[in-house]
Amino acid sequence: MFKRSRNSLIALLIAAFLLAAGLDCFADEPRWVDEAGTRLTVTNAEGKPVLIYEYAEQLDDNGKVTFDTAKVFYHVVGPDGEETLTKGPGGELPHHRGIFIGWNRLQHAGKSHDLWHVKNTQQKHLAFTLQQTTETATTIDSRIQWIGTTGDPVLEEVRTVTVHHDAGGAFALIDVKTELTAAHGIVVLGGDPEHAGIQFRASQKVAANKSATYVFPLDDAKAQNYTDLPWAAQTFDMDGKKWTVQQMSHPDNPEGNARWSAYRDYGRFGEFPSYTLEDGQTITLHYRWRITEGQAPERESLNTAYKAYAE
């Protein structure tokens, strides 16, 4: 009894000290809600949804995962806390979902596996390994297993999403790090810029109004002609309001062959890196999405935002 009371007294004294020092002892309160087996929602200080990690797994009558739940992804939630700026399952090109990752010609064990269109394949959420809120950000780590056409695992992934509480004037600032490990033999991450990589897909409403336009770090509008561009930005209309999404590729990412697909008026864009992973090798890729209201800022402003990320 005395020990428990003493511990409680110590905790109260620590809290009093932090308050006296002007620190927020509640800064680390969780800012997420996990609907177990379905989705995890990251919220802001007011409890309003900001980002949703969709990881539900539903099985059909034959015991196979349904197409709509065969790939995990992130939804970006709009300012009303309800409607998403990103597209989910269904609609035009139903395999495009929010912020997502995949390669349509992943080679493993002498076979090709399509983990972009998720044809007889799956990205399976296994577990959360970190759920953490600090004064500056909320970070969620997920273990994901990539399953090939034979039903066997071909890749193991740890995917980390960080939602920054202070977006520096933007509507949202989201970082994603993916660690892909060839834990089951050599893997070739193959495909093409239209059907592979780390990409963003705007709401289905953008496919209806075909409003997506793009800006790059250079004057040439054909980003696919270049390798290793640091960023690309998309502007689209949704419900009478313009939004701009800048996707940034961190300079620590391996260089040499990454190409961008960024011209589709329906709102899908992103970077396609291609690599060969030796047995047991891990590759780590870092990206940021900076989302702002309105027309795309001037190129100089977008370059400044990228430099802040790169540093």
Buried (B, 14 or more C-beta within 10 A) or exposed (E): EEEEEEEEEEEEEEEEEBEEEEEEEEEEEEBBEBEEEBBBBBBBEEEEBBBBBBBBBEEEEEEEBEBBBBBBBBBBBBEEBEEBBBBBBEBBBBBBBBBBBBBBBBBBEEEBBBBBBBEBBBBBBEEBEEBBBEEEBBBBBBBBBBBBBEEEBBBBBBBBBBBBBEBEEBBBBBBBBBBBBBBBEBBBBBBBBBBBBBBBBBBBBBBEBEBBBBBBBEEEEEBBEBEBBBBBBBBBBBEEEBBBBBBBBBEEBEEEEBBBBBBBBBBBBBBBBBBEBEEEBEBBBBBBBBBBEEEBBEBEEBBEBBEEBBE
